[in-house]
């Protein structure tokens, strides 16, 4: 496979994630869309790292991005659970008050 194939898969994955993040009304589905976009970026980093024989920077950046993605997902799920506990919904449009 060439670099173009990896970049096309990454672009398709990013577009699917963007569509999911913009069209869904469920906070968990929006989080899944954001994760798809992040995974597309990680795929591009790994692809560039594979085809760059001089350095392994792409793989190191991808590993760092995966660790950050795991941490942000844990924080986002904790926030979603707290919002659900308080408002009994995970629809972001129905949560209109953050205090009170």
Secondary structure, 3 states (H helix, E strand, C coil): CCHHHHHHHHHHHHHHHHHHHHHCCEHHHHHHHHHHHHHHHHHHHHHHHHHCCCCCHHHHHHHHHHHHHHHHHHHHHHHHHHHHHHHCCCECCCCCCCCC
